[in-house]
Amino acid sequence: MKILRELFRYTQTQHAKALGAWVLIPGCLAMAGKGMWKLAGATHELILGMTLWESFPYVAACATVFVVTGCFKQVASQLRRKHPIIKL
């Protein structure tokens, strides 16, 4: 438990937050953005021959991915405003 507390303390520094806001989170979001469009294409191909009720779970799951990714983009933008690389 002591090691986890120490690691958590390192993530709470201004440098770590700036690194996450400017490098790590945008990198993950870029990969997720590419993947979500592939998911949308696969979902579209999958539901073409289905009825509304059969396709609903697939459409709902795909929409959830888009919503969550959009929320993460907003949070990342807020973090970049809150933790700039260079403080003026």
Phi and psi in radians as a Rosetta constraint file:
Dihedral C 1 N 2 CA 2 C 2 CIRCULARHARMONIC -1.105 0.35
Dihedral N 2 CA 2 C 2 N 3 CIRCULARHARMONIC -0.691 0.35
Dihedral C 2 N 3 CA 3 C 3 CIRCULARHARMONIC -1.130 0.35
Dihedral N 3 CA 3 C 3 N 4 CIRCULARHARMONIC -0.730 0.35
Dihedral C 3 N 4 CA 4 C 4 CIRCULARHARMONIC -1.100 0.35
Dihedral N 4 CA 4 C 4 N 5 CIRCULARHARMONIC -0.699 0.35
Dihedral C 4 N 5 CA 5 C 5 CIRCULARHARMONIC -1.102 0.35
Dihedral N 5 CA 5 C 5 N 6 CIRCULARHARMONIC -0.708 0.35
Dihedral C 5 N 6 CA 6 C 6 CIRCULARHARMONIC -1.172 0.35
Dihedral N 6 CA 6 C 6 N 7 CIRCULARHARMONIC -0.738 0.35
Dihedral C 6 N 7 CA 7 C 7 CIRCULARHARMONIC -1.106 0.35
Dihedral N 7 CA 7 C 7 N 8 CIRCULARHARMONIC -0.706 0.35
Dihedral C 7 N 8 CA 8 C 8 CIRCULARHARMONIC -1.086 0.35
Dihedral N 8 CA 8 C 8 N 9 CIRCULARHARMONIC -0.694 0.35
Dihedral C 8 N 9 CA 9 C 9 CIRCULARHARMONIC -1.079 0.35
Dihedral N 9 CA 9 C 9 N 10 CIRCULARHARMONIC -0.662 0.35
Dihedral C 9 N 10 CA 10 C 10 CIRCULARHARMONIC -1.148 0.35
Dihedral N 10 CA 10 C 10 N 11 CIRCULARHARMONIC -0.593 0.35
Dihedral C 10 N 11 CA 11 C 11 CIRCULARHARMONIC -1.322 0.35
Dihedral N 11 CA 11 C 11 N 12 CIRCULARHARMONIC -0.198 0.35
Dihedral C 11 N 12 CA 12 C 12 CIRCULARHARMONIC -1.635 0.35
Dihedral N 12 CA 12 C 12 N 13 CIRCULARHARMONIC 0.051 0.35
Dihedral C 12 N 13 CA 13 C 13 CIRCULARHARMONIC -1.328 0.35
Dihedral N 13 CA 13 C 13 N 14 CIRCULARHARMONIC 2.752 0.35
Dihedral C 13 N 14 CA 14 C 14 CIRCULARHARMONIC -1.118 0.35
Dihedral N 14 CA 14 C 14 N 15 CIRCULARHARMONIC -0.633 0.35
Dihedral C 14 N 15 CA 15 C 15 CIRCULARHARMONIC -1.156 0.35
Dihedral N 15 CA 15 C 15 N 16 CIRCULARHARMONIC -0.728 0.35
Dihedral C 15 N 16 CA 16 C 16 CIRCULARHARMONIC -1.150 0.35
Dihedral N 16 CA 16 C 16 N 17 CIRCULARHARMONIC -0.713 0.35
Dihedral C 16 N 17 CA 17 C 17 CIRCULARHARMONIC -1.161 0.35
Dihedral N 17 CA 17 C 17 N 18 CIRCULARHARMONIC -0.690 0.35
Dihedral C 17 N 18 CA 18 C 18 CIRCULARHARMONIC -1.159 0.35
Dihedral N 18 CA 18 C 18 N 19 CIRCULARHARMONIC -0.714 0.35
Dihedral C 18 N 19 CA 19 C 19 CIRCULARHARMONIC -1.072 0.35
Dihedral N 19 CA 19 C 19 N 20 CIRCULARHARMONIC -0.775 0.35
Dihedral C 19 N 20 CA 20 C 20 CIRCULARHARMONIC -1.121 0.35
Dihedral N 20 CA 20 C 20 N 21 CIRCULARHARMONIC -0.738 0.35
Dihedral C 20 N 21 CA 21 C 21 CIRCULARHARMONIC -1.231 0.35
Dihedral N 21 CA 21 C 21 N 22 CIRCULARHARMONIC -0.558 0.35
Dihedral C 21 N 22 CA 22 C 22 CIRCULARHARMONIC -1.797 0.35
Dihedral N 22 CA 22 C 22 N 23 CIRCULARHARMONIC -0.351 0.35
Dihedral C 22 N 23 CA 23 C 23 CIRCULARHARMONIC -2.141 0.35
Dihedral N 23 CA 23 C 23 N 24 CIRCULARHARMONIC -1.005 0.35
Dihedral C 23 N 24 CA 24 C 24 CIRCULARHARMONIC -1.208 0.35
Dihedral N 24 CA 24 C 24 N 25 CIRCULARHARMONIC -0.917 0.35
Dihedral C 24 N 25 CA 25 C 25 CIRCULARHARMONIC -1.130 0.35
Dihedral N 25 CA 25 C 25 N 26 CIRCULARHARMONIC -0.821 0.35
Dihedral C 25 N 26 CA 26 C 26 CIRCULARHARMONIC -1.068 0.35
Dihedral N 26 CA 26 C 26 N 27 CIRCULARHARMONIC -0.598 0.35
Dihedral C 26 N 27 CA 27 C 27 CIRCULARHARMONIC -1.120 0.35
Dihedral N 27 CA 27 C 27 N 28 CIRCULARHARMONIC -0.774 0.35
Dihedral C 27 N 28 CA 28 C 28 CIRCULARHARMONIC -1.134 0.35
Dihedral N 28 CA 28 C 28 N 29 CIRCULARHARMONIC -0.701 0.35
Dihedral C 28 N 29 CA 29 C 29 CIRCULARHARMONIC -1.170 0.35
Dihedral N 29 CA 29 C 29 N 30 CIRCULARHARMONIC -0.594 0.35
Dihedral C 29 N 30 CA 30 C 30 CIRCULARHARMONIC -1.126 0.35
Dihedral N 30 CA 30 C 30 N 31 CIRCULARHARMONIC -0.749 0.35
Dihedral C 30 N 31 CA 31 C 31 CIRCULARHARMONIC -1.163 0.35
Dihedral N 31 CA 31 C 31 N 32 CIRCULARHARMONIC -0.711 0.35
Dihedral C 31 N 32 CA 32 C 32 CIRCULARHARMONIC -1.149 0.35
Dihedral N 32 CA 32 C 32 N 33 CIRCULARHARMONIC -0.646 0.35
Dihedral C 32 N 33 CA 33 C 33 CIRCULARHARMONIC -1.078 0.35
Dihedral N 33 CA 33 C 33 N 34 CIRCULARHARMONIC -0.729 0.35
Dihedral C 33 N 34 CA 34 C 34 CIRCULARHARMONIC -1.137 0.35
Dihedral N 34 CA 34 C 34 N 35 CIRCULARHARMONIC -0.758 0.35
Dihedral C 34 N 35 CA 35 C 35 CIRCULARHARMONIC -1.193 0.35
Dihedral N 35 CA 35 C 35 N 36 CIRCULARHARMONIC -0.584 0.35
Dihedral C 35 N 36 CA 36 C 36 CIRCULARHARMONIC -1.226 0.35
Dihedral N 36 CA 36 C 36 N 37 CIRCULARHARMONIC -0.525 0.35
Dihedral C 36 N 37 CA 37 C 37 CIRCULARHARMONIC -1.288 0.35
Dihedral N 37 CA 37 C 37 N 38 CIRCULARHARMONIC -0.576 0.35
Dihedral C 37 N 38 CA 38 C 38 CIRCULARHARMONIC -1.147 0.35
Dihedral N 38 CA 38 C 38 N 39 CIRCULARHARMONIC -0.687 0.35
Dihedral C 38 N 39 CA 39 C 39 CIRCULARHARMONIC -1.097 0.35
Dihedral N 39 CA 39 C 39 N 40 CIRCULARHARMONIC -0.719 0.35
Dihedral C 39 N 40 CA 40 C 40 CIRCULARHARMONIC -1.107 0.35
Dihedral N 40 CA 40 C 40 N 41 CIRCULARHARMONIC -0.738 0.35
Dihedral C 40 N 41 CA 41 C 41 CIRCULARHARMONIC -1.107 0.35
Dihedral N 41 CA 41 C 41 N 42 CIRCULARHARMONIC -0.761 0.35
Dihedral C 41 N 42 CA 42 C 42 CIRCULARHARMONIC -1.130 0.35
Dihedral N 42 CA 42 C 42 N 43 CIRCULARHARMONIC -0.693 0.35
Dihedral C 42 N 43 CA 43 C 43 CIRCULARHARMONIC -1.128 0.35
Dihedral N 43 CA 43 C 43 N 44 CIRCULARHARMONIC -0.733 0.35
Dihedral C 43 N 44 CA 44 C 44 CIRCULARHARMONIC -1.056 0.35
Dihedral N 44 CA 44 C 44 N 45 CIRCULARHARMONIC -0.812 0.35
Dihedral C 44 N 45 CA 45 C 45 CIRCULARHARMONIC -1.098 0.35
Dihedral N 45 CA 45 C 45 N 46 CIRCULARHARMONIC -0.650 0.35
Dihedral C 45 N 46 CA 46 C 46 CIRCULARHARMONIC -1.198 0.35
Dihedral N 46 CA 46 C 46 N 47 CIRCULARHARMONIC -0.701 0.35
Dihedral C 46 N 47 CA 47 C 47 CIRCULARHARMONIC -1.566 0.35
Dihedral N 47 CA 47 C 47 N 48 CIRCULARHARMONIC -0.040 0.35
Dihedral C 47 N 48 CA 48 C 48 CIRCULARHARMONIC -0.999 0.35
Dihedral N 48 CA 48 C 48 N 49 CIRCULARHARMONIC -0.658 0.35
Dihedral C 48 N 49 CA 49 C 49 CIRCULARHARMONIC -1.749 0.35
Dihedral N 49 CA 49 C 49 N 50 CIRCULARHARMONIC 0.249 0.35
Dihedral C 49 N 50 CA 50 C 50 CIRCULARHARMONIC -1.840 0.35
Dihedral N 50 CA 50 C 50 N 51 CIRCULARHARMONIC 2.838 0.35
Dihedral C 50 N 51 CA 51 C 51 CIRCULARHARMONIC -1.427 0.35
Dihedral N 51 CA 51 C 51 N 52 CIRCULARHARMONIC 3.023 0.35
Dihedral C 51 N 52 CA 52 C 52 CIRCULARHARMONIC -1.029 0.35
Dihedral N 52 CA 52 C 52 N 53 CIRCULARHARMONIC -0.817 0.35
Dihedral C 52 N 53 CA 53 C 53 CIRCULARHARMONIC -1.236 0.35
Dihedral N 53 CA 53 C 53 N 54 CIRCULARHARMONIC -0.582 0.35
Dihedral C 53 N 54 CA 54 C 54 CIRCULARHARMONIC -1.205 0.35
Dihedral N 54 CA 54 C 54 N 55 CIRCULARHARMONIC -0.623 0.35
Dihedral C 54 N 55 CA 55 C 55 CIRCULARHARMONIC -1.527 0.35
Dihedral N 55 CA 55 C 55 N 56 CIRCULARHARMONIC -0.228 0.35
Dihedral C 55 N 56 CA 56 C 56 CIRCULARHARMONIC -0.973 0.35
Dihedral N 56 CA 56 C 56 N 57 CIRCULARHARMONIC -0.795 0.35
Dihedral C 56 N 57 CA 57 C 57 CIRCULARHARMONIC -1.061 0.35
Dihedral N 57 CA 57 C 57 N 58 CIRCULARHARMONIC -0.647 0.35
Dihedral C 57 N 58 CA 58 C 58 CIRCULARHARMONIC -1.211 0.35
Dihedral N 58 CA 58 C 58 N 59 CIRCULARHARMONIC -0.735 0.35
Dihedral C 58 N 59 CA 59 C 59 CIRCULARHARMONIC -1.155 0.35
Dihedral N 59 CA 59 C 59 N 60 CIRCULARHARMONIC -0.728 0.35
Dihedral C 59 N 60 CA 60 C 60 CIRCULARHARMONIC -1.117 0.35
Dihedral N 60 CA 60 C 60 N 61 CIRCULARHARMONIC -0.729 0.35
Dihedral C 60 N 61 CA 61 C 61 CIRCULARHARMONIC -1.136 0.35
Dihedral N 61 CA 61 C 61 N 62 CIRCULARHARMONIC -0.729 0.35
Dihedral C 61 N 62 CA 62 C 62 CIRCULARHARMONIC -1.125 0.35
Dihedral N 62 CA 62 C 62 N 63 CIRCULARHARMONIC -0.752 0.35
Dihedral C 62 N 63 CA 63 C 63 CIRCULARHARMONIC -1.113 0.35
Dihedral N 63 CA 63 C 63 N 64 CIRCULARHARMONIC -0.642 0.35
Dihedral C 63 N 64 CA 64 C 64 CIRCULARHARMONIC -1.097 0.35
Dihedral N 64 CA 64 C 64 N 65 CIRCULARHARMONIC -0.712 0.35
Dihedral C 64 N 65 CA 65 C 65 CIRCULARHARMONIC -1.076 0.35
Dihedral N 65 CA 65 C 65 N 66 CIRCULARHARMONIC -0.742 0.35
Dihedral C 65 N 66 CA 66 C 66 CIRCULARHARMONIC -1.133 0.35
Dihedral N 66 CA 66 C 66 N 67 CIRCULARHARMONIC -0.725 0.35
Dihedral C 66 N 67 CA 67 C 67 CIRCULARHARMONIC -1.155 0.35
Dihedral N 67 CA 67 C 67 N 68 CIRCULARHARMONIC -0.797 0.35
Dihedral C 67 N 68 CA 68 C 68 CIRCULARHARMONIC -1.129 0.35
Dihedral N 68 CA 68 C 68 N 69 CIRCULARHARMONIC -0.730 0.35
Dihedral C 68 N 69 CA 69 C 69 CIRCULARHARMONIC -1.103 0.35
Dihedral N 69 CA 69 C 69 N 70 CIRCULARHARMONIC -0.704 0.35
Dihedral C 69 N 70 CA 70 C 70 CIRCULARHARMONIC -1.090 0.35
Dihedral N 70 CA 70 C 70 N 71 CIRCULARHARMONIC -0.714 0.35
Dihedral C 70 N 71 CA 71 C 71 CIRCULARHARMONIC -1.116 0.35
Dihedral N 71 CA 71 C 71 N 72 CIRCULARHARMONIC -0.725 0.35
Dihedral C 71 N 72 CA 72 C 72 CIRCULARHARMONIC -1.113 0.35
Dihedral N 72 CA 72 C 72 N 73 CIRCULARHARMONIC -0.627 0.35
Dihedral C 72 N 73 CA 73 C 73 CIRCULARHARMONIC -1.108 0.35
Dihedral N 73 CA 73 C 73 N 74 CIRCULARHARMONIC -0.708 0.35
Dihedral C 73 N 74 CA 74 C 74 CIRCULARHARMONIC -1.149 0.35
Dihedral N 74 CA 74 C 74 N 75 CIRCULARHARMONIC -0.744 0.35
Dihedral C 74 N 75 CA 75 C 75 CIRCULARHARMONIC -1.119 0.35
Dihedral N 75 CA 75 C 75 N 76 CIRCULARHARMONIC -0.716 0.35
Dihedral C 75 N 76 CA 76 C 76 CIRCULARHARMONIC -1.100 0.35
Dihedral N 76 CA 76 C 76 N 77 CIRCULARHARMONIC -0.692 0.35
Dihedral C 76 N 77 CA 77 C 77 CIRCULARHARMONIC -1.106 0.35
Dihedral N 77 CA 77 C 77 N 78 CIRCULARHARMONIC -0.737 0.35
Dihedral C 77 N 78 CA 78 C 78 CIRCULARHARMONIC -1.116 0.35
Dihedral N 78 CA 78 C 78 N 79 CIRCULARHARMONIC -0.708 0.35
Dihedral C 78 N 79 CA 79 C 79 CIRCULARHARMONIC -1.119 0.35
Dihedral N 79 CA 79 C 79 N 80 CIRCULARHARMONIC -0.681 0.35
Dihedral C 79 N 80 CA 80 C 80 CIRCULARHARMONIC -1.162 0.35
Dihedral N 80 CA 80 C 80 N 81 CIRCULARHARMONIC -0.606 0.35
Dihedral C 80 N 81 CA 81 C 81 CIRCULARHARMONIC -1.218 0.35
Dihedral N 81 CA 81 C 81 N 82 CIRCULARHARMONIC -0.662 0.35
Dihedral C 81 N 82 CA 82 C 82 CIRCULARHARMONIC -1.342 0.35
Dihedral N 82 CA 82 C 82 N 83 CIRCULARHARMONIC -0.548 0.35
Dihedral C 82 N 83 CA 83 C 83 CIRCULARHARMONIC -2.175 0.35
Dihedral N 83 CA 83 C 83 N 84 CIRCULARHARMONIC 1.339 0.35
Dihedral C 83 N 84 CA 84 C 84 CIRCULARHARMONIC -1.209 0.35
Dihedral N 84 CA 84 C 84 N 85 CIRCULARHARMONIC 2.743 0.35
Dihedral C 84 N 85 CA 85 C 85 CIRCULARHARMONIC -1.199 0.35
Dihedral N 85 CA 85 C 85 N 86 CIRCULARHARMONIC -0.788 0.35
Dihedral C 85 N 86 CA 86 C 86 CIRCULARHARMONIC -2.040 0.35
Dihedral N 86 CA 86 C 86 N 87 CIRCULARHARMONIC 2.137 0.35
Dihedral C 86 N 87 CA 87 C 87 CIRCULARHARMONIC -1.437 0.35
Dihedral N 87 CA 87 C 87 N 88 CIRCULARHARMONIC 2.233 0.35
